[in-house]
Amino acid sequence: MSRRTSSYDESDVRIRPGKGTRPRTKTRPRHDDAEDAMVVSVDRGRWGCVIGGDPDRLVVAMRARELGRTPVVVGDQVSVVGDLTGRPDTLARIVKVAERSTVLRRTADDTDPYERIVVANADQLLIVTALADPPPRTGFVERALAAAFVGGLMPILCLTKSDLADPAEFTRAFADLDLPIVLAGQADPLDAVTGMLAGHITALIGHSGVGKSTLVNRLVPDADRATGVVSGVGKGRHTSTQSVALPLPGPARRRGWVIDTPGIRSFGLAHVTPDDIVDAFDDLRDAIEDCPRGCTHLGPPADPECALDQLEGNSYRRAMAVRALLVAVTGSPEADSERMHDPH
């Protein structure tokens, strides 16, 4: 039997508590029991982390709610809590991301304002380039160099397929940049490469087909198995689409890591300015303080009063090499700067 509206009183009223009735606080847990770890893989909301940098202590982690949308990338140093046993179906939480010492960034092209962080905290960048099949791309190396200089990484040029072409002519363009160059063809011993990578975190980049995967398999003999382990922490995305950090063989105190990145089709530098690149060289940084306002350091006729033209000796030669780099990465469209090297 229905009741008349007039028969209802305050005892019949039910008020749902609003969101504002629950006190809010900005106090966050301190996580004093958190352990330090390095991110070695990322797969759609799941991060593979090695506790204390020990590759045998791999855990799967999610990002804690208090971090919001804070980006977490391969190479990040993080603090983790929760189940750190690494057993199947266990999940830890990333509660803090440490300040990054270096960052390798790129954009999709030179007009894209959105920066993509490729790798964090690597101290070296191994630019893998084939001397033939496919032909080496001078523009790609120039762009990778610029990204390394700006990001705080030491670049190393690594040439594969050295049995198919003489590297002398291709490498001549980079001689005055003091760029270390190593050969890593299938017939070349890797002693020089492994010596440079030991004790360092090194990101590897290169176009598809240049032999980067072959090089990784030579550096890390069980790379196929290791890649499968660390890339399987999430929901099964194919390994070639994600960066992954792999430990190099050797004693723990001298252990190095290589971060294998997916094959890159283009390397946009929308986030890079001429001053950013010049600033990476100590002797040139001081010189450009005497440049007029707005100088792009490209020299005459655009910048007839550029202070780089007043340098002498080795500094002048390096300045001209850096100027050539500036012309390549800021003075021409992406398609031109990704030009293939033509020995003729």
N, C-alpha and C positions, 0 to 999 in steps of 0.2 A: 504494500500500500504506500503510495507516494505521500510525502509530507508537504504541507504548505510552506511556501517561502518564509512566511512570517513566523514560523515556529523555530527557525534556526537561531542560535545564539553563538557567543564567542567560543563556547566549548566545542562547537562543530567545525571550527576553523583549523586547518592544517597548513602551516607555513613552512615551505621548504627553505632550509638555511641557504643563504647565498654564499658566493665564493669569498665575500668580504668578511665573513664571520670567523674564518680561520686565520689566525695571526701569521703574517709573513715575516721572514727574516732574511737578511743578506748574509748571515753567517754560514760559511761553508765548512764542511768537515775538513780537518787538518790532514788526515790520512798519514799519520806518523809512521804507520807500518808499511807504507808504499815502498816498492823496490824499483830501482832504475832498470830500464830496458831500452833496446833499440828496435825500432820498427823495421821489419825486413820484408813485409808484404802487405798489400791492401787488396781487399776483395769485397766490395759492396757491403759496407757496414761491419766488416770484421777485419781486424788487424793482427798479423803475425808478429810477435815480439819475442826477442831473445833476452832473457833476464841476465843482467850483468854482462851483456855482450857474449854470453856463452851459447854457441849454436846448439848445444845439447839440451838447453833449457828453453825450448820453444813453447810459448803459450799463445792461445787465441784470446783476443780481447775485443770488447766493444768500447765505444766512447761513452764516458760517464755523462749523465744528463746535465751536470753543472757546466760542462764544457760547451754546451750548445752546439753550434755549427763550426767550432774551431777546426780548421783543416789539420789533418794528420797524414803525413806522407812518409814514404820509405826514406829511412835515414834519420827520422826524428828521434830525439832522445826523450823518453816519456817516463812517467811514474805510473806503476800499475798496482792494483790491489785485487783482492778476491782469491779465487782458486788459482794458484800458481803452480799446480802440479803438472800441468800439460797433458793430463789424461784425456782420452777421447770424450767429447761431449761436455767438457768443462769450459767455463768462460770467465775470464778476468775482466777488469775494467781499467781503462786509461783515465786517470784522474788529473794528469798534468802534462803539458807539453813544454819542454824546456826551450829557452831562447835559442834560435838557430845561429850557428856560427857562419854558415855559408848557405846560399840558396841558388840552385840552378833553375832559372825561369825561362819560359818562352811564351809567345803568343801564337795563335793559329796563323796569323799573317801580320804584315806591318801596319794594318789598320785596325786590328782587333784590340779593344781596350782591356780585354780580360786576360790577366796573367795566369799562366798555369805553372804551378810549382812542380818540377819534374823530380827533383831529389833535394833533400835537406842534409846539411852537415857533411857532405863529401868534401874532402880537401883537394882532390884531384879530378880532372876530367880527361878521360882517354877518348880522343876523337878518332874513331876507327874509319879509315878510308882505304878503299881498294885502288891500286894503281892501274887497274884495267878490269873490264868486265864486271861491273860497270865502270866507265871512265871516271876518274876522280873529279869531284865537284869543288872547284876552288871556292865558290860562293858559300857552300855549306861549311867548309872549314873556317872561313872568315867569320861567319855568323856564330859558329860555336866558340871561336876564340873570344869574340866580343862578349858573349853570354858568360863565359868563364871569368874573364877579367872583371866584369861588373859584379858577378856573384861571389867573388873571392876565392875561386878555385884555381889551382895551377893546371894549365892545359898541357897535355902531352899528345903529340900527333903520332898515331900508330898506323903504319902502312901495311896492308895485307896484299896478297897476290904479287909479291915482289919478284916472282919468277917470270912475270909477264911484261914488266916494264922497268926501266931505270928510274929510280925516285929522284935523281938529282935535279932535273928541271922543274918538277912539280914543287919540290921543297925550297927552291931558291927564293920564292916569293916571301917566305917566312923567316929567312935567315936572320934579319936584324931585329926580330922580336924575341930573340933568345928562347925560342921554342924547342923543347926537347923532342927529338924524333927517334922513333924505334921501328924496326922492321919485325913483322910478325907473320910472314908468309908461312905456308905449311912446311917448307923446307928450312925455315930459319929457326935456330934455337931461341927459346924464350927466356934465357937467363937475364938479358937486359930488361925485359918487360917485368918479370917477376921481382927483380931487384928493386925496380921503381915502385912497385905496388905494395911490397911488404911493409906492414905497419901502418898502412894508409887506408882510408875509405875512398874508393875510386869509382866514379860513375862512368859507364861506357855508353857512348852514343854513336850512331851511325845510320846511314841509309840501309834499307833492306837490300840484301844481296852482297854486302861488302865483306862478309865473313865474320861478323861479330859473334854469332852463335858458335861458330867453329872455334874462335879464339877463346870464348868463355869455357867451352868444353875442354880445351887444352889447359887452361889455367886452373880449372876446378874439375878434376877427372870424373867426379860423380855429380856433375852439375845437373844432368837430366833427372836423377833421383832427388837431389836436393831441391831443385825447382819444383818438382811435383809435390814435395812435402810442404814447403812454405807457401805455395800458391793454392794449396788445397784447404787453407784455413777458413775460407769463406763458403761461397755457394757454387764454386766450380767454374768460375770464368776462365777462359783459356789463357795459358801462361803468357802467350806472346803479346797480349794486350795490356799487361801490367808490368811495372818495374818490380824487380825482386833483388834482394841483397843476398849474396852467397859468400861464405867464408872461404878464404884461400887456405890451402894446406900450409902447415907450419906450426911452430910452437905458439902457445897461447899468448905469451908476452909480446910476440912480434906478429900476431895474426893481423892480416889485412882482410878487407872486404871489397868485393866488386859488386857494383849495383848495375845489373843488366837492365837496360831500358828498351821499350819497344822500338822497332825501326821507325825513324822519323822521316816523314815526307817533306816537311818544310820546317824552318826555324824562324818564326816571326820575332822581331825585336822592337815591337811598338813601345815597350817600356824602357828602352835604352836611349840615352842622349849622348852626343859627342863628349860632353864633359865627363860622363860616367866612365867612358872607355879610357880617356886620357888620364883620368884620376887613378887608374890602376897602376900607373908607372910613377914611381917616386920622383925621378928626375924631371919628368914632364909635368907632374902636378904642380910643382913650384913655379915652373916657367909660365904656365897659362894664367897665373895670377896677374901677369902684366898684359894680358890680352884685353882689348877693348870689350865693353859690354856687348853681349850678343854674338861674340865670335864663335864660329862653328869649327874653327881650326882646320879648315879645308885649304887655306892658303889663297894666293891670288888666283883669279881676280875677285873671288867672293870675299876673302878676308885678307886684304893687302897688309894689314898691320898685325897679323898673328905672331905671337911671341915665339912660336916653335921655329920660325924661320931664322931666329937669331942664335939658335943653339949651335954647338960645334962638336966635332968628333963623333964618338959613339952615340952621344945623346941626340945629335942631329940625325944620324942614320936611323936610330930607333924612332925619332919623331916622324920621319918621312914614311917609315914602315907603318906606323900607327895611322898616319894621314891616309895612306892607301887603304888601310882597313876601314877608316871612317867613310871614305868614298864608296867602298864596296857595300857597307851595311846601311848607310844613311843617304847616299847620293844617287841610288838607283832603285828601281822597283824590285820586288822579291824575285820575279822571274829572271831578271838579269843577274842578280847577285847569286842565284843558284846555278849559274852557268857551268857547263862542263869544261874541264881543262882540255885545251886543244894543243898538243905538243907542236903542231905546225903553225 
